[in-house]
Amino acid sequence: MESGAVKKKWGFQVKQEHITATATLTVRSALTIIKQNLKENDPRPIIPLGHGDPSAFPCFRTTPVAEDAVVDAVRSAEFNCYSPSVGILPARMAIAGYLNRDLPCKVSPDDVHLTAGCKQAIQVILTVLARPGANILLPKPGFPLYEANARHTRLEIRHFDLLPEKGWEVDLDGLEALADENTVAMVIVNPGNPCGNVFTYQHLQKIAEKARKLGIMVISDEVYDHLTFGSTPYVRMGVFGSTVPVITLGSMSKRWIVPGWRLGWLVTSDPSGILQELRIVDSIKGYLNISSGPATFVQGAVPQIFKNTKEDFFSKIVDILRDTADICYDRIKEIPCITCPRKPEGSMFVMVKLNLSLLEGISDDMEFALQLAKEESVIVLPGMAVGMKNWLRITFAIEPSALEEGLGRIKAFCQRHAKQQ
């Protein structure tokens, strides 16, 4: 404690309310609050149905090909150095080749920028687009990190709806009504987080045409690329790069089940050169020059990982997700107060709606999640965290037996709190 008649005034006492506020707009912050409500003396295992990291479960272990590639990269002693700000060339070549399997207009390694996971890619592109008065169109429900970063960069946020009755398609008419001359971009997540939807080719084409009409780019979050198990084929937004400039964000985190390796990318699909002409590409490179990217040895492992990972590994992961999605959808139908409007076809999540009129003593989705954690040691994400109050996001990317048990506990919880008729 300072003594003396006059208290010293320090110049670093700066208000940072916007940082504190944006930090609360994340899945991690919501789940932290819910975990604090767990009962320490519950002998049952905690069932984590709230976040998309299945790496702890044996059935979701990554391929030995990826593990061996990292070991080889470390032991080679060739990747102990700093990397170029955009990433090392062999890794960018491998990622360009990986994406080009699905694209009519090929991207080059120069279009690929490596980032520390997809989170940094989000930070990069939103920072680049931010300017006084600018606004961005974000989906509701959506991945909250976009909103957190938009607020941090002072981009005005305008939400367009995803329509559950139409398989979580974009409300294109509503989208157009939100846009004006200060709109810089729209964001889509495909396959969908938090909805588990997969956009059709036709719908993506309509999105591209609408964005072109509005004069905005499309930021396409494809971190769950190819994790699809329904009837809708997976299509990259970059297919429509000749219609509208597309920024594709992706990572190894989900398809290879290695979120802790923090290897992501930001790729431009823009055969017309609009992003180059308007210096968006220069700004991306400029931002990366003042930030840190993924570890060089992880970058060094990428070519071997992408070349040698067998299709049977990917098929195994998709088969497990298909089975657990079926379990989730079927078990939820047995719970009267929870409705699933659409069976998930991709990613690791499903959005379900709470009917609070059937429950006693539960006022909203956050209270539901807090009480569920306390009474049943099951963690789910309240819909308010993704922009949908009185909904829940449930992940099915866990061991099937644990998923069965977790959904059984949710059913018991709802029966215990059901209003007496």
SETORLO-347357 format. One record per residue (C-alpha): residue in one letter; x, z, y. Coordinates in pm, whole numbers, m for minus. Last residue first. Example, Ala and Ser with C-alpha at 12.3 -4.5 7.8 and 13.67 -1.06 7.14 Angstrom:
<pafis>
   type       xx       zz       yy
      s     1367      714     m106
      a     1230      780     m450
</pafis>
This chain:
<pafis>
   type       xx       zz       yy
      q    m4974    m1511    m3286
      q    m4671    m1284    m3258
      k    m4405    m1440    m3044
      a    m4095    m1532    m3239
      h    m3780    m1323    m3173
      r    m3711    m1235    m3537
      q    m3803    m1585    m3652
      c    m3571    m1736    m3392
      f    m3281    m1517    m3503
      a    m3345    m1597    m3870
      k    m3341    m1970    m3792
      i    m3019    m1932    m3592
      r    m2866    m1742    m3885
      g    m2959    m2024    m4121
      l    m2807    m2273    m3879
      g    m2480    m2080    m3892
      e    m2483    m2050    m4271
      e    m2542    m2420    m4324
      l    m2274    m2505    m4067
      a    m2027    m2271    m4240
      s    m2095    m2444    m4574
      p    m2052    m2788    m4413
      e    m1713    m2695    m4261
      i    m1728    m2766    m3887
      a    m1796    m3068    m3667
      f    m2172    m3007    m3637
      t    m2159    m2908    m3272
      i    m2472    m2777    m3105
      r    m2562    m2837    m2741
      l    m2863    m2633    m2637
      w    m3156    m2706    m2404
      n    m3331    m2470    m2168
      k    m3152    m2610    m1863
      m    m2993    m2952    m1908
      g    m2686    m3007    m1686
      v    m2408    m2973    m1943
      a    m2344    m2599    m1899
      m    m2718    m2545    m1846
      g    m2767    m2664    m2201
      p    m2633    m2340    m2344
      l    m2341    m2395    m2584
      v    m2377    m2235    m2925
      i    m2188    m1941    m3076
      v    m2314    m1761    m3387
      s    m2225    m1395    m3440
      e    m2590    m1325    m3534
      e    m2713    m1049    m3303
      k    m2467    m1061    m3014
      a    m2394    m1433    m3027
      l    m2764    m1515    m3056
      q    m2843    m1282    m2767
      l    m2592    m1457    m2540
      a    m2698    m1807    m2646
      f    m3071    m1735    m2596
      e    m2999    m1565    m2263
      m    m2813    m1876    m2152
      d    m3094    m2104    m2268
      d    m3365    m1923    m2072
      s    m3601    m1623    m2063
      i    m3580    m1489    m2417
      g    m3790    m1172    m2464
      e    m4040    m1320    m2708
      l    m4003    m1678    m2820
      l    m4263    m1951    m2876
      s    m4303    m2027    m2504
      l    m3925    m2071    m2493
      n    m3947    m2409    m2663
      l    m3576    m2491    m2673
      k    m3460    m2853    m2678
      v    m3176    m2985    m2891
      m    m2869    m3187    m2794
      v    m2643    m3296    m3081
      f    m2268    m3297    m3106
      m    m1963    m3427    m3292
      s    m1931    m3787    m3169
      g    m2179    m4040    m3311
      e    m2523    m4121    m3450
      p    m2707    m3797    m3371
      k    m3072    m3776    m3479
      r    m3286    m3796    m3167
      p    m3539    m3565    m3004
      c    m3416    m3249    m3179
      t    m3669    m2971    m3123
      i    m3607    m2596    m3143
      c    m3884    m2331    m3137
      p    m4026    m2426    m3478
      i    m3695    m2406    m3674
      e    m3714    m2607    m3998
      k    m3648    m2936    m3817
      i    m3317    m2782    m3707
      r    m3212    m2765    m4072
      d    m3262    m3139    m4126
      y    m3078    m3249    m3810
      c    m2783    m3018    m3868
      i    m2747    m3103    m4236
      d    m2766    m3476    m4160
      a    m2506    m3440    m3885
      t    m2290    m3246    m4132
      d    m2306    m3529    m4385
      r    m2236    m3803    m4129
      l    m1953    m3596    m3981
      i    m1797    m3557    m4326
      d    m1826    m3930    m4392
      v    m1672    m4008    m4052
      i    m1371    m3786    m4128
      k    m1323    m3943    m4471
      s    m1355    m4295    m4331
      f    m1084    m4226    m4074
      f     m847    m4102    m4345
      d     m942    m4391    m4574
      e     m850    m4637    m4300
      k     m486    m4547    m4334
      t     m274    m4416    m4047
      n       53    m4612    m4059
      k       62    m4829    m3747
      f     m116    m4595    m3504
      i       82    m4291    m3615
      q      418    m4474    m3622
      p      364    m4616    m3273
      v      241    m4278    m3139
      a      527    m4056    m3255
      g      744    m4121    m2949
      q      457    m4026    m2720
      v      442    m3693    m2901
      f      820    m3660    m2855
      t      783    m3733    m2482
      a      535    m3451    m2420
      p      227    m3582    m2239
      g      235    m3648    m1866
      s      343    m3444    m1566
      s      227    m3512    m1212
      i      364    m3662     m891
      n      445    m4009    m1023
      l      116    m4010    m1214
      y      m70    m4005     m883
      g      127    m4304     m757
      k       64    m4498    m1077
      i     m310    m4443    m1039
      s     m288    m4536     m670
      d     m108    m4861     m748
      v     m377    m4945    m1005
      i     m653    m4879     m750
      r     m475    m5109     m506
      l     m789    m5309     m418
      e     m627    m5627     m551
      q     m506    m5455     m868
      l     m850    m5309     m942
      i    m1009    m5650     m875
      g     m770    m5838    m1106
      s    m1042    m6059    m1257
      p     m936    m5966    m1612
      d    m1020    m5600    m1543
      s     m997    m5361    m1834
      t     m780    m5077    m1698
      v     m662    m4810    m1938
      l     m628    m4435    m1890
      w     m474    m4261    m2189
      g     m455    m3937    m2378
      l     m206    m3736    m2582
      r     m253    m3360    m2554
      w     m123    m3257    m2899
      g     m366    m2966    m2905
      p     m666    m3194    m2953
      v     m529    m3318    m3289
      i     m831    m3426    m3498
      w     m706    m3790    m3534
      r    m1032    m3936    m3405
      k    m1087    m3643    m3169
      s     m763    m3572    m2988
      m     m594    m3912    m3000
      s     m718    m3987    m2650
      g     m942    m4202    m2436
      l    m1042    m4302    m2085
      t    m1138    m4663    m2018
      i    m1157    m4780    m1656
      v    m1379    m5086    m1636
      p    m1401    m5347    m1359
      v    m1731    m5537    m1389
      t    m1838    m5858    m1563
      s    m1498    m5962    m1700
      g    m1444    m5606    m1821
      f    m1758    m5627    m2035
      v    m1581    m5578    m2369
      g    m1405    m5289    m2191
      m    m1720    m5086    m2251
      r    m1614    m5059    m2614
      v    m1875    m5123    m2882
      y    m1954    m4897    m3179
      p    m2219    m5037    m3413
      t    m2560    m4863    m3406
      s    m2697    m4774    m3752
      g    m2552    m4426    m3766
      f    m2209    m4286    m3853
      t    m1994    m4320    m3541
      l    m1660    m4155    m3466
      h    m1521    m4497    m3370
      d    m1423    m4381    m3020
      y    m1490    m4012    m2953
      v    m1259    m4004    m2647
      e    m1434    m4313    m2515
      d    m1507    m4202    m2159
      s    m1601    m4520    m1974
      i    m1549    m4518    m1599
      v    m1754    m4812    m1471
      m    m1663    m4962    m1134
      i    m1904    m5003     m845
      g    m2037    m5302     m651
      l    m2405    m5219     m707
      k    m2481    m5555     m871
      r    m2163    m5524    m1077
      a    m2268    m5176    m1190
      k    m2611    m5309    m1293
      e    m2458    m5596    m1489
      a    m2216    m5364    m1668
      i    m2491    m5115    m1753
      k    m2710    m5398    m1882
      q    m2424    m5515    m2105
      l    m2377    m5161    m2231
      h    m2746    m5153    m2321
      q    m2726    m5480    m2513
      y    m2414    m5376    m2704
      t    m2594    m5058    m2810
      f    m2498    m4713    m2679
      v    m2414    m4443    m2934
      n    m2580    m4102    m2903
      g    m2442    m3761    m3001
      c    m2594    m3602    m2692
      p    m2316    m3389    m2541
      n    m2094    m3592    m2549
      g    m2199    m3943    m2634
      p    m2010    m4211    m2818
      n    m1978    m4333    m2545
      v    m1951    m4121    m2232
      i    m2058    m4305    m1916
      v    m1938    m4251    m1561
      m    m2044    m4441    m1249
      a    m1815    m4544     m968
      v    m1742    m4564     m594
      t    m2077    m4503     m423
      n    m2039    m4508      m43
      e    m2246    m4823       13
      d    m2540    m4668     m173
      a    m2633    m4570     m528
      l    m2903    m4323     m631
      a    m3191    m4573     m660
      e    m2977    m4794     m883
      l    m2924    m4511    m1130
      g    m3295    m4431    m1144
      d    m3366    m4789    m1240
      l    m3088    m4780    m1499
      d    m3206    m4462    m1670
      v    m2908    m4456    m1907
      e    m2998    m4443    m2277
      w    m3029    m4103    m2446
      g    m3209    m4244    m2753
      k    m3499    m4369    m2545
      e    m3709    m4049    m2553
      p    m3394    m3854    m2469
      l    m3341    m4049    m2144
      l    m3001    m4002    m1984
      d    m3066    m3929    m1622
      f    m2856    m4015    m1319
      h    m2678    m3740    m1129
      r    m2527    m3776     m783
      i    m2205    m3592     m707
      e    m2029    m3604     m370
      l    m1655    m3631     m420
      r    m1476    m3331     m269
      t    m1172    m3359     m503
      h    m1255    m3021     m659
      r    m1622    m3109     m673
      a    m1548    m3428     m862
      n    m1315    m3240    m1094
      a    m1581    m2984    m1189
      e    m1851    m3250    m1220
      y    m1638    m3460    m1452
      l    m1538    m3151    m1651
      p    m1906    m3085    m1719
      f    m1947    m3349    m1993
      g    m2293    m3485    m1928
      p    m2665    m3425    m1942
      k    m2721    m3574    m1693
      p    m2482    m3863    m1634
      l    m2255    m3882    m1328
      l    m2274    m4119    m1030
      i    m1991    m4079     m779
      n    m2000    m4032     m403
      a    m1763    m4111     m117
      g    m1802    m3954      227
      p    m1434    m3878      278
      r    m1227    m4034       m3
      a    m1196    m3959     m373
      l    m1134    m4256     m603
      v     m772    m4171     m690
      t     m857    m3805     m745
      l    m1142    m3903     m977
      i     m915    m4138    m1173
      v     m631    m3890    m1219
      q     m836    m3581    m1298
      i    m1034    m3763    m1567
      a     m710    m3895    m1722
      q     m576    m3540    m1711
      k     m869    m3422    m1919
      c     m828    m3712    m2162
      g     m509    m3557    m2292
      a     m184    m3523    m2099
      t     m194    m3881    m1976
      l      m52    m4219    m2075
      h     m124    m4521    m1855
      v     m213    m4852    m2024
      d     m275    m5173    m1825
      d       98    m5253    m1826
      p       89    m5236    m2207
      s     m143    m5538    m2192
      v     m520    m5551    m2232
      k     m687    m5830    m2426
      c    m1007    m5997    m2317
      p    m1225    m6011    m2630
      l    m1174    m5639    m2702
      d    m1220    m5436    m3022
      r     m884    m5485    m3196
      n     m734    m5490    m2847
      l     m774    m5113    m2817
      y     m522    m5038    m3094
      g     m282    m5305    m2969
      a     m290    m5158    m2618
      i     m232    m4811    m2768
      a       72    m4932    m2965
      m      220    m5113    m2665
      r      172    m4803    m2449
      a      350    m4592    m2710
      p      640    m4838    m2734
      l      665    m4855    m2351
      i      708    m4485    m2278
      g      447    m4328    m2052
      v      312    m4407    m1703
      s      546    m4155    m1536
      p      843    m4276    m1738
      s      940    m4016    m2001
      y     1174    m3722    m1951
      c     1419    m3683    m2236
      n     1411    m3512    m2574
      f     1262    m3824    m2730
      e     1552    m3991    m2907
      a     1664    m3678    m3093
      s     1542    m3849    m3413
      r     1439    m3511    m3550
      v     1159    m3473    m3295
      a     1019    m3823    m3350
      d     1041    m3784    m3729
      v      852    m3454    m3714
      v      585    m3612    m3493
      a      549    m3907    m3728
      d      531    m3678    m4031
      e      237    m3487    m3882
      a       54    m3809    m3794
      v      102    m3961    m4140
      p        4    m3628    m4295
      t     m349    m3705    m4167
      t     m525    m3448    m3956
      r     m708    m3153    m4108
      f    m1085    m3180    m4081
      c    m1172    m3050    m4429
      p     m939    m2754    m4375
      f    m1123    m2628    m4064
      a     m910    m2520    m3766
      s     m894    m2878    m3630
      p    m1272    m2889    m3574
      d    m1242    m2869    m3196
      g    m1565    m2979    m3031
      h    m1705    m2653    m2895
      g    m2020    m2445    m2933
      l    m2111    m2423    m3301
      p    m1844    m2162    m3379
      i    m1973    m1941    m3666
      i    m1815    m1595    m3639
      p    m1753    m1446    m3983
      r    m1980    m1163    m4096
      p    m1862     m802    m4077
      d    m2028     m749    m3735
      n    m1841     m453    m3584
      e    m1699     m638    m3284
      k    m2038     m756    m3165
      l    m2007    m1084    m2973
      n    m2119    m1076    m2609
      q    m1774    m1160    m2469
      k    m1790    m1479    m2672
      i    m2082    m1597    m2456
      i    m1889    m1562    m2130
      t    m1588    m1743    m2276
      l    m1818    m2018    m2403
      a    m1942    m2090    m2052
      s    m1587    m2094    m1911
      r    m1463    m2329    m2183
      v    m1751    m2571    m2143
      t    m1660    m2608    m1777
      l    m1829    m2566    m1440
      t    m1702    m2210    m1375
      a    m1362    m2343    m1269
      t    m1534    m2553    m1002
      a    m1660    m2241     m825
      t    m1325    m2062     m833
      i    m1151    m2371     m698
      h    m1416    m2420     m428
      e    m1389    m2054     m326
      q    m1023    m2093     m243
      k     m991    m1894       78
      v     m633    m1875      196
      q     m437    m1553      233
      f     m104    m1732      220
      g      m17    m1665      585
      w        8    m1290      542
      k     m109    m1058      818
      k       72     m724      811
      k     m148     m425      881
      v      m70     m259     1213
      a      m46      121     1244
      g      207      164      969
      s      202      183      592
      e      141      m95      339
      m        0        0        0
</pafis>
